Amino acid sequence: MNFDPDNSIVKLCAQGMELEGNGETEEAHKLFLLAWQEAANDFEKFISAHYIARHQKTVADKLKWDKIALQAALKIEDETMQANYPSLYLNIAKCYEDLGDFDKAKENYQLALLSSNKLPDDGYGNMIISGIKKGIERMSQW
């Protein structure tokens, strides 16, 4: 699925990311919330929820928004969306780990690993795979 730069939700999220980069996190969060409110389809819900998750004050709230982003992504019938699954499962796994729910953390790290074959073979893909492997390694202690 292509991220259409003319899509109004993508534009809002891009503006929010720019604000984040400038340290204006509260303003960025407001744009991501506006994107969520204006989202009209699963792709727009996925992208806006993903960015909202990054600005939550509690791990439980981050987990909630990461799950919303994943559920929206899973509804999109486009094979290219599958490259987003490992990162989404990784985020969810880390939340469960931080909350002390190691069984759910292990489950989601495994789902991230199982879907990692859809990642691009580049710096981003390598970063996600590294995060997955480190999470699985930490969970082997539990």
Backbone as CSV, one residue per row, in Angstrom:
resi,resn,N_x,N_y,N_z,CA_x,CA_y,CA_z,C_x,C_y,C_z
1,MET,0.853,-1.165,0.000,0.000,0.000,0.000,0.898,1.227,0.000
2,ASN,0.667,2.085,-0.924,1.460,3.303,-1.036,0.935,4.381,-0.105
3,PHE,1.862,5.103,0.480,1.506,6.237,1.316,1.374,7.441,0.393
4,ASP,0.158,7.755,0.024,-0.132,8.838,-0.912,0.135,10.182,-0.224
5,PRO,1.122,10.933,-0.698,1.444,12.208,-0.047,0.328,13.243,-0.163
6,ASP,-0.652,12.999,-1.031,-1.776,13.927,-1.171,-2.953,13.571,-0.264
7,ASN,-2.865,12.413,0.399,-3.916,11.998,1.321,-3.898,12.937,2.533
8,SER,-5.060,13.455,2.908,-5.120,14.446,3.991,-4.641,13.877,5.330
9,ILE,-4.893,12.599,5.582,-4.461,11.982,6.841,-2.947,11.803,6.840
10,VAL,-2.400,11.373,5.718,-0.946,11.238,5.595,-0.292,12.607,5.786
11,LYS,-0.894,13.640,5.221,-0.364,14.995,5.379,-0.355,15.409,6.852
12,LEU,-1.459,15.159,7.554,-1.525,15.511,8.974,-0.447,14.777,9.771
13,CYS,-0.280,13.495,9.483,0.725,12.705,10.209,2.135,13.182,9.865
14,ALA,2.372,13.538,8.607,3.685,14.061,8.215,3.964,15.382,8.931
15,GLN,2.950,16.233,9.027,3.111,17.493,9.756,3.393,17.215,11.232
16,GLY,2.695,16.212,11.777,2.931,15.831,13.168,4.343,15.320,13.379
17,MET,4.849,14.527,12.431,6.219,14.019,12.549,7.232,15.168,12.492
18,GLU,6.950,16.154,11.666,7.833,17.316,11.592,7.842,18.058,12.928
19,LEU,6.669,18.222,13.508,6.589,18.866,14.821,7.341,18.049,15.868
20,GLU,7.199,16.733,15.821,7.952,15.862,16.739,9.442,16.130,16.621
21,GLY,9.894,16.182,15.379,11.314,16.410,15.128,11.806,17.738,15.679
22,ASN,10.906,18.685,15.800,11.249,19.995,16.351,10.996,20.067,17.851
23,GLY,10.637,18.933,18.452,10.403,18.895,19.892,9.036,19.388,20.331
24,GLU,8.155,19.621,19.382,6.815,20.119,19.703,5.837,18.935,19.805
25,THR,6.038,18.118,20.827,5.295,16.865,20.931,3.806,17.067,21.205
26,GLU,3.450,18.069,21.994,2.023,18.299,22.275,1.277,18.697,21.003
27,GLU,1.883,19.560,20.205,1.259,19.978,18.946,1.184,18.793,17.978
28,ALA,2.230,17.975,17.968,2.236,16.784,17.119,1.088,15.859,17.514
29,HIS,0.944,15.640,18.812,-0.115,14.764,19.316,-1.494,15.272,18.887
30,LYS,-1.695,16.570,18.925,-2.973,17.141,18.500,-3.247,16.848,17.030
31,LEU,-2.213,16.921,16.200,-2.402,16.616,14.769,-2.723,15.142,14.562
32,PHE,-2.065,14.267,15.319,-2.347,12.834,15.185,-3.780,12.526,15.626
33,LEU,-4.237,13.164,16.685,-5.627,12.988,17.128,-6.607,13.517,16.079
34,LEU,-6.289,14.637,15.472,-7.131,15.170,14.401,-7.166,14.197,13.228
35,ALA,-6.015,13.619,12.902,-5.963,12.626,11.823,-6.880,11.451,12.147
36,TRP,-6.849,10.988,13.400,-7.712,9.883,13.820,-9.187,10.259,13.664
37,GLN,-9.531,11.438,14.102,-10.928,11.893,14.029,-11.407,12.002,12.586
38,GLU,-10.505,12.334,11.679,-10.876,12.507,10.281,-10.674,11.244,9.444
39,ALA,-10.079,10.221,10.017,-9.800,8.985,9.274,-11.092,8.374,8.751
40,ALA,-11.087,8.045,7.469,-12.299,7.552,6.827,-12.215,6.086,6.419
41,ASN,-11.029,5.481,6.532,-10.898,4.082,6.132,-9.840,3.411,7.010
42,ASP,-9.683,2.108,6.829,-8.772,1.355,7.694,-7.323,1.809,7.559
43,PHE,-6.903,2.164,6.354,-5.531,2.642,6.188,-5.306,3.923,6.985
44,GLU,-6.226,4.845,6.883,-6.094,6.112,7.608,-6.173,5.890,9.117
45,LYS,-6.997,4.942,9.541,-7.075,4.616,10.966,-5.769,3.977,11.439
46,PHE,-5.214,3.099,10.610,-3.945,2.447,10.944,-2.845,3.477,11.176
47,ILE,-2.667,4.346,10.211,-1.545,5.286,10.293,-1.729,6.278,11.443
48,SER,-2.927,6.797,11.622,-3.130,7.766,12.700,-3.019,7.092,14.074
49,ALA,-3.569,5.900,14.235,-3.468,5.189,15.519,-2.013,4.862,15.854
50,HIS,-1.242,4.509,14.837,0.178,4.208,15.041,0.895,5.409,15.657
51,TYR,0.613,6.589,15.138,1.278,7.778,15.658,0.704,8.214,17.006
52,ILE,-0.577,8.021,17.201,-1.169,8.337,18.512,-0.526,7.475,19.597
53,ALA,-0.284,6.208,19.279,0.307,5.282,20.254,1.633,5.813,20.787
54,ARG,2.396,6.451,19.943,3.721,6.937,20.339,3.652,8.055,21.364
55,HIS,2.500,8.660,21.527,2.382,9.821,22.412,1.582,9.547,23.682
56,GLN,1.397,8.286,24.005,0.622,7.958,25.196,1.483,8.073,26.446
57,LYS,0.869,8.480,27.524,1.589,8.688,28.775,1.763,7.398,29.573
58,THR,0.911,6.404,29.315,1.041,5.133,30.030,1.238,3.993,29.035
59,VAL,1.867,2.946,29.501,2.084,1.771,28.659,0.745,1.145,28.278
60,ALA,-0.195,1.128,29.212,-1.518,0.545,28.923,-2.212,1.308,27.796
61,ASP,-2.111,2.634,27.810,-2.721,3.421,26.735,-1.983,3.217,25.413
62,LYS,-0.658,3.106,25.473,0.118,2.838,24.256,-0.296,1.493,23.664
63,LEU,-0.437,0.497,24.530,-0.857,-0.823,24.082,-2.219,-0.746,23.397
64,LYS,-3.140,-0.022,23.990,-4.478,0.130,23.411,-4.387,0.664,21.977
65,TRP,-3.613,1.720,21.787,-3.515,2.338,20.455,-2.708,1.479,19.487
66,ASP,-1.688,0.773,19.992,-0.948,-0.151,19.119,-1.869,-1.263,18.624
67,LYS,-2.746,-1.740,19.498,-3.699,-2.784,19.093,-4.707,-2.243,18.081
68,ILE,-5.146,-1.015,18.263,-6.070,-0.396,17.305,-5.390,-0.289,15.942
69,ALA,-4.129,0.131,15.933,-3.384,0.246,14.675,-3.260,-1.116,13.996
70,LEU,-2.937,-2.155,14.779,-2.807,-3.498,14.216,-4.127,-3.992,13.651
71,GLN,-5.203,-3.825,14.391,-6.506,-4.297,13.918,-6.899,-3.611,12.612
72,ALA,-6.618,-2.333,12.493,-6.916,-1.630,11.242,-6.037,-2.168,10.115
73,ALA,-4.759,-2.380,10.395,-3.836,-2.889,9.374,-4.258,-4.273,8.893
74,LEU,-4.715,-5.115,9.817,-5.107,-6.478,9.446,-6.341,-6.503,8.540
75,LYS,-7.122,-5.438,8.562,-8.325,-5.369,7.725,-8.025,-4.941,6.294
76,ILE,-6.835,-4.430,6.063,-6.485,-3.909,4.742,-6.027,-5.059,3.863
77,GLU,-6.747,-5.267,2.799,-6.435,-6.377,1.894,-5.464,-5.907,0.820
78,ASP,-4.227,-5.720,1.251,-3.156,-5.315,0.360,-1.890,-5.983,0.886
79,GLU,-1.294,-6.824,0.068,-0.144,-7.609,0.514,1.001,-6.738,1.025
80,THR,1.150,-5.545,0.486,2.251,-4.689,0.921,2.087,-4.220,2.365
81,MET,0.862,-4.253,2.879,0.631,-3.864,4.279,1.294,-4.842,5.239
82,GLN,1.529,-6.058,4.784,2.116,-7.075,5.655,3.504,-6.691,6.165
83,ALA,4.181,-5.792,5.475,5.498,-5.337,5.931,5.382,-4.511,7.214
84,ASN,4.179,-4.060,7.541,3.965,-3.295,8.773,3.704,-4.187,9.977
85,TYR,3.299,-5.418,9.754,2.929,-6.296,10.860,4.059,-6.529,11.859
86,PRO,5.294,-6.823,11.410,6.337,-7.104,12.407,6.540,-5.952,13.395
87,SER,6.546,-4.730,12.904,6.723,-3.578,13.772,5.549,-3.433,14.731
88,LEU,4.344,-3.642,14.229,3.161,-3.528,15.080,3.167,-4.590,16.175
89,TYR,3.465,-5.834,15.794,3.535,-6.903,16.802,4.676,-6.645,17.791
90,LEU,5.800,-6.113,17.307,6.923,-5.788,18.176,6.516,-4.733,19.203
91,ASN,5.822,-3.694,18.761,5.361,-2.654,19.681,4.431,-3.226,20.744
92,ILE,3.519,-4.085,20.316,2.564,-4.702,21.243,3.297,-5.608,22.234
93,ALA,4.239,-6.396,21.722,5.005,-7.298,22.586,5.754,-6.514,23.659
94,LYS,6.375,-5.408,23.251,7.140,-4.599,24.209,6.225,-4.003,25.275
95,CYS,5.040,-3.602,24.877,4.082,-3.096,25.871,3.738,-4.182,26.884
96,TYR,3.417,-5.378,26.380,3.094,-6.466,27.307,4.288,-6.783,28.211
97,GLU,5.480,-6.753,27.641,6.673,-6.996,28.447,6.784,-5.949,29.556
98,ASP,6.611,-4.680,29.186,6.703,-3.607,30.174,5.615,-3.705,31.239
99,LEU,4.476,-4.292,30.870,3.382,-4.473,31.822,3.536,-5.750,32.656
100,GLY,4.560,-6.552,32.344,4.809,-7.770,33.101,3.981,-8.961,32.668
101,ASP,3.307,-8.866,31.530,2.525,-9.989,30.995,3.405,-10.721,29.984
102,PHE,4.297,-11.561,30.507,5.326,-12.177,29.684,4.773,-13.212,28.708
103,ASP,3.670,-13.867,29.048,3.075,-14.817,28.111,2.582,-14.108,26.852
104,LYS,1.888,-13.001,27.037,1.409,-12.245,25.866,2.567,-11.575,25.138
105,ALA,3.585,-11.174,25.880,4.773,-10.598,25.242,5.427,-11.641,24.343
106,LYS,5.638,-12.856,24.868,6.252,-13.926,24.075,5.427,-14.213,22.828
107,GLU,4.123,-14.297,22.999,3.226,-14.578,21.876,3.375,-13.523,20.769
108,ASN,3.427,-12.278,21.156,3.520,-11.206,20.164,4.917,-11.085,19.569
109,TYR,5.953,-11.380,20.335,7.295,-11.423,19.743,7.355,-12.534,18.688
110,GLN,6.710,-13.663,18.974,6.689,-14.756,17.996,5.906,-14.363,16.742
111,LEU,4.781,-13.676,16.924,4.014,-13.203,15.763,4.835,-12.206,14.945
112,ALA,5.597,-11.370,15.619,6.476,-10.430,14.925,7.524,-11.192,14.118
113,LEU,8.106,-12.211,14.731,9.125,-13.007,14.040,8.529,-13.740,12.839
114,LEU,7.351,-14.322,13.021,6.708,-15.062,11.930,6.386,-14.171,10.729
115,SER,6.108,-12.923,10.992,5.763,-12.016,9.896,6.974,-11.239,9.376
116,SER,8.145,-11.457,9.965,9.323,-10.662,9.612,9.848,-10.941,8.201
117,ASN,9.411,-12.034,7.590,9.842,-12.318,6.223,9.270,-11.305,5.225
118,LYS,8.330,-10.492,5.648,7.732,-9.466,4.792,8.470,-8.126,4.896
119,LEU,9.446,-8.054,5.809,10.199,-6.818,5.982,11.150,-6.585,4.812
120,PRO,11.401,-5.323,4.490,12.392,-5.038,3.458,13.795,-5.379,3.965
121,ASP,14.680,-5.734,3.057,16.059,-6.048,3.413,16.862,-4.752,3.380
122,ASP,16.675,-3.951,4.437,17.347,-2.656,4.520,17.545,-2.304,5.989
123,GLY,17.971,-1.102,6.250,18.235,-0.677,7.627,17.011,-0.763,8.513
124,TYR,15.857,-0.361,7.979,14.611,-0.433,8.748,14.284,-1.882,9.096
125,GLY,14.307,-2.739,8.083,13.999,-4.154,8.316,14.952,-4.781,9.318
126,ASN,16.230,-4.459,9.195,17.230,-4.999,10.128,17.003,-4.502,11.545
127,MET,16.589,-3.239,11.678,16.317,-2.679,13.006,15.145,-3.422,13.667
128,ILE,14.081,-3.672,12.902,12.914,-4.367,13.456,13.276,-5.798,13.840
129,ILE,13.993,-6.484,12.969,14.398,-7.868,13.272,15.277,-7.900,14.516
130,SER,16.182,-6.947,14.638,17.033,-6.882,15.834,16.183,-6.702,17.092
131,GLY,15.191,-5.821,17.024,14.302,-5.607,18.166,13.527,-6.867,18.532
132,ILE,13.079,-7.584,17.517,12.336,-8.830,17.746,13.242,-9.846,18.436
133,LYS,14.449,-10.013,17.902,15.384,-11.000,18.466,15.758,-10.661,19.908
134,LYS,15.972,-9.380,20.175,16.310,-8.975,21.543,15.140,-9.227,22.484
135,GLY,13.919,-8.974,22.011,12.737,-9.244,22.833,12.586,-10.717,23.138
136,ILE,12.764,-11.547,22.114,12.665,-13.005,22.306,13.753,-13.472,23.285
137,GLU,14.939,-12.905,23.154,16.031,-13.269,24.065,15.682,-12.894,25.513
138,ARG,15.114,-11.689,25.706,14.721,-11.287,27.065,13.633,-12.227,27.605
139,MET,12.723,-12.646,26.742,11.621,-13.500,27.187,12.078,-14.914,27.498
140,SER,13.241,-15.316,26.987,13.728,-16.658,27.274,14.087,-16.808,28.756
141,GLN,14.221,-15.683,29.437,14.505,-15.695,30.876,13.260,-15.958,31.705
142,TRP,12.091,-15.839,31.081,10.838,-15.981,31.830,10.222,-17.309,31.543
